[in-house]
Every structure is written in structure tokens, then in C-alpha cells.
Amino acid sequence: MSLDSSDDPTVPIVCDDCGTRTRVPLSDLADLLERHNETRHDGESVATVEPELAEQIADLVTEDMGLLEE
């Protein structure tokens, strides 16, 4: 089954240096972040996924992988 663009969830990204906030399709996230950082910030990882969302995702992955279990 193929997803059309309306089925692709969007992810908030921020670039404090540029003062921009936007949402991009999840399927394009890595490429768009890399391109922005390469062209605007000499490859430095300035633009990122919204920090609160990135933290929530990290927490879910940690929980799912059982990394906090004793």
C-alpha cells in the first residue's frame, strides 16, 4: 500500500539561528534537515526536530527497548 502525502505525518523542526519553525513530512525529515544545515550552517546541526518531541521519542524508544528495566 502506498502512502500519499496527506497520509505522511509531519514533524516539527526548529532552527533558532534562522528563527524558523516549520513542519515537514516524516519521510523527508532527514534530507530536509541535512540540506538546511549544509546550506545555511556549514553542516553544523543547528536545525533539529522540536526538542520536546525529540525527548518524547527518546523516552518511548528507551521504554520500548527496556533499557530502564532492572
C-alpha positions in Angstrom: 0.0 0.0 0.0 1.4 3.4 -1.0 1.0 6.4 1.2 0.1 9.7 -0.4 1.5 12.9 1.0 -1.7 13.5 3.1 -1.0 10.2 5.0 2.6 11.1 5.8 2.7 12.5 9.3 4.6 15.8 9.8 7.3 16.5 12.3 8.0 20.0 13.8 11.5 21.3 13.1 13.2 24.4 14.5 16.2 26.5 13.7 16.8 29.1 16.3 19.7 30.6 14.4 17.4 31.4 11.4 14.3 32.0 13.6 12.3 29.4 11.7 9.8 26.8 12.8 8.0 24.5 10.4 6.6 21.1 9.9 7.9 18.7 7.3 6.7 15.2 6.2 8.4 12.5 8.2 9.5 10.8 5.0 11.5 13.9 4.1 12.8 14.8 7.6 16.4 13.6 7.4 17.0 15.0 3.9 15.5 18.4 4.7 17.4 18.8 8.0 20.7 17.8 6.3 20.1 20.1 3.4 19.2 23.1 5.6 22.2 22.6 7.9 24.6 22.1 4.9 23.4 25.2 3.0 22.8 27.6 5.9 25.1 26.4 8.7 28.2 24.8 7.0 27.0 21.4 8.1 26.6 22.2 11.7 23.5 20.5 13.2 21.6 23.7 14.1 18.2 22.9 12.7 16.7 20.0 14.6 13.5 18.2 15.5 11.5 20.2 18.0 13.4 19.4 21.3 10.3 18.4 23.3 9.2 16.0 20.6 12.7 14.5 20.3 12.8 14.0 24.0 9.4 12.2 24.0 10.6 10.0 21.2 13.8 9.1 23.0 11.7 8.3 26.1 9.4 6.0 24.1 12.4 4.2 22.5 14.1 3.7 25.8 11.0 2.3 27.3 10.3 0.1 24.3 13.8 -1.3 24.3 13.6 -2.0 28.1 16.7 0.0 28.8 15.4 1.2 32.2 14.4 -2.3 33.4 16.4 -3.7 36.3 
